[in-house]
Amino acid sequence: LCRGYYVDATTIVECLHSFCRSCIIKHLQVKSYCPVCEMMINSAKPNIKLDKALQDIVYKLVPGLFQREMERRQTFYSSRPGPAASATPEQRGEDTERIIFSPEDVISFSLEYADLTDADSISSKSSDSNESQTQSGAARRYLQCPAVVNVNHLKKFLSMKFDIDSTQFAIDILYKRVPLPDYYTLMDIAYIYNW
């Protein structure tokens, strides 16, 4: 209705059309039908539901929207202590449950060498073996990179860092034995594998 990004995405249960919560509530105060398909909605008890999945998709697709919305809510409720007491942490802009990355974020992660000829080298290591802990600690590298760095950049970095001839050897980056495509960014990997 407002033609902007969904804020508190809300779906009409009867027809499954989605809108901003404030937009659909304002619309239903005046008219008792869906603005898209014109399906009649019970005006006494409209069957609308918050759509967290859709809202998460919007926050993930629009860089910085989540942070701006949380800041806007904090500013709003800081000047209104009465309504803030009855609001949820998310409504007050204090939502710490969601993990939403933006391209400017720096992601910390580790890489370690996995010898694919030895199937046990990728599996979890025994905690009572000091030798295996020392070897894995020596082979593990910790990095901090922008969230938009892709797997191909990491492969080039490893090739240069360890002077690996890319014409003779191939570098694959795996996550729990699954090879990652070159075009995946760290942000993609974090969302896909729920870091």
N, C-alpha and C positions, 0 to 999 in steps of 0.2 A: 504494500500500500504506500509506504514512504519511498519506495524505489531505492533504498539503501541496503546495507548489509544487515542480515538478521541479527538482532540483539534479543536475547532470550527467545530463541526460535520456538514458536508455538504452532502446533498442528491441530486442525479441526478433524476430530476423529471420524465423522461421517463421510467426508470426502477426501481426507488426507492432504489438503492444501495447507501450506505453511506460511507463516507471517511473523513479523516482530510481535512480541507479546503486547506491547503498548498499542501498536497499530490495530491489531485485531480486536482488542478490547474496546478501543474508541469506536471502531466500525460497528461492533455489535451493540453498542449503546444506542446507536441511531437506526441501524437496519438489522434485520434478523435473517440474513442469508449470507452465504459465502461470496466474497467479492469476485472470485474467479469463475465458479460454476453456477452460482446463484442457487445452490441447494439451501433449502430452508433449515434454519438452526433454531433450536428451542431457546428463545430469548430469556426465559426464566432461569434455565440452567444450561448454559451452552456447554457442549461437550468438547472442550479444548484441552490440550495436554502439552506441557513443555516437552520439547524434543531435544534432549541433550546430545544425541548422536549427530543430528543435523547441525547443532550449534558448534560442536567440536570440529566438524568438517569445515565450517565457515572460518573458525579461528585458525585452523591449520592452513587453509588456502590463502588467507589474507594476512600477510606479514605485519606484525605489530598491532593488529586489531585487538587481540586479547589484552595486551598490556595497556593500550589506550583506554579500553572499556573499563578495566579494573581501576585505573587512575581516575577516570571520570566518576566512577561510583564512590571511590574514597573521598574525593572532593565534595561530592553531593552530600554524603552522610556525615562528613566532618562538621558541616555547618548545621546539621539537623540531628542532635543527639537523641531526641525522643523517638523518631522512627527507626533510628539505627539500632536501638535496643531490641526491637522485635524483628529485625531483618536477619536473614541467614548470612553466614560469612561470605558466600558468593555474591549476594545482593549488596553487601557492604564493600565489595572489591577486595576481599581478603582470601580469595580462593587459592589455596595452596595445594589442593588435591590434583588439579589438572597440570599436565606437563605439556606446554605449548612452546615449541621452538620457533625462533625467528632466524632469518638468514644471518643476522649480525651476531648471534650467540656463538660463544666458543664452546666446543664440545671436547671433553677430556676422554681419552680411551687408551687402550693398550693393544699392541700387536705382538704376537710371538710366533716364532718359527714352528711350523708343523711339518714333520717329515712324513709324507703320505705313504712311504714304503713301509712304515711301522704304524700299524693301526692303533696301537696303544698310546702313541705319542699325542694323539689328539684327545683321547679320552681323559677323564679326570684322573689326576695323579694321586698316588698313595701319600697320605700325610706323614707316614713314618719313615719315608725314604728321604734322607738328607741329600743324597746325591741328585735325585730327580728334582728336588726343590732348588738346588743350586744351579743346575743346568737350565731349568725353566726361567729362573730369575735372571740369568745371564742373557737368555735369548729374548726376553720380553722388553719391549720398548714402549715408553709412555709418551703420548703426544697430546697436544692441544691444537685444534684446528677450527677454523670457522665452520659453521654448520653446512655451508654450501660446497665444501670440498668434496669432490667425488672420488670414487674408488680408483679411477684411472690416474688421478693426481697422486694418490697414495702409492700406486704401483710405480710411477715415475720417480717419486721420492725414494722408495726402497731401492730401485735400480741404481740411482745416483749415489745414495748413501753407502751401499755395499758393493759398488762398482760391479754390477751384474750386467753381463752382455745380453741384451734383450734378443739378439739374433740366435743365441745358443740356448737360453733358458727362458722359461715363462714364469711370471709371477702371478699367482692367484691369491686373492684375499678371500678368506672364508669366515663365515659366522656360524659356529657350531656345525662344522663340516659342510655347510652350504656355500658354494661359490657365489660371490656377490657380483652382479653385473657392473661393468665399468661406469655406467651412467648413474648409478645410485649415489646420492649425496649422503653425508653423515646424518642429516636430518631425516632423509628417507629411511635409512637403516634404523634410526632410533624409533621412528613411528611403526615401521613394519614389524620389528622384533621386540617392541615394548621394553626398551632399555630401562 
